[in-house]
């Protein structure tokens, strides 16, 4: 496992994202990068620019950050880095991934539902990257992932056996069942219950970036489980 990126607004769901990142490191030295995004102020004044950039964190955010530091310190093998990113684009994000040697990105519900346009845009940029993404859900409690359901896209040529070896480089889990995205929600829920599934796996392909586009509900929102999203061209 390489280093792990967690874009965040420093809400309480960041705790479990950090705990999951530590567990996925499997005891190997890893750096967890908490990324805080902000727009570049539209100003020509350097003083105004600095004032906007240095607005600081709220008391609640400071508490979340302090708890994340404590959790990471207790892990012994992981370190925590806070990265403030001003402005974001696909090339900038690609450079960040290479600079920090990111092997997994964890997206929390609070970051995904953020009203800030830059965060919405960042989620789309991350989804278009080749990096594996773990989408957590509201009731997520950093369980150790053991049994996975692979939900196959209709246009995908990948099967569960194609993904298993690659998935094992990220988490120690087994893909025990395979289904299709066009299956009904009750059918998928029944499959999840019968096989003791606690994580879903999907593959994705690049999409055109649309800043104001409203995305349809994701699998983790519909089925109440975290989703590991893998770039289609994993080979």
URLIN-V483149 format. One record per run of one state. SS is the DSSP state (@ for helix, = for strand, . for the rest). FROM is the first residue (numbers start at 1). TO is the last residue. If there is no record, write none. Layout:
ss:SS from:FROM to:TO
ss:SS from:FROM to:TO
This chain:
ss:. from:1 to:2
ss:= from:3 to:7
ss:. from:8 to:12
ss:@ from:13 to:24
ss:. from:25 to:29
ss:= from:30 to:38
ss:. from:39 to:45
ss:@ from:46 to:53
ss:. from:54 to:58
ss:@ from:59 to:75
ss:. from:76 to:77
ss:= from:78 to:86
ss:. from:87 to:89
ss:@ from:90 to:100
ss:. from:101 to:101
ss:= from:102 to:107
ss:. from:108 to:108
ss:@ from:109 to:112
ss:. from:113 to:116
ss:@ from:117 to:127
ss:. from:128 to:132
ss:= from:133 to:135
ss:. from:136 to:146
ss:= from:147 to:152
ss:. from:153 to:159
ss:@ from:160 to:167
ss:. from:168 to:173
ss:= from:174 to:180
ss:. from:181 to:184
ss:@ from:185 to:194
ss:. from:195 to:198
ss:= from:199 to:204
ss:. from:205 to:218
ss:@ from:219 to:223
ss:. from:224 to:226
ss:= from:227 to:231
ss:. from:232 to:235
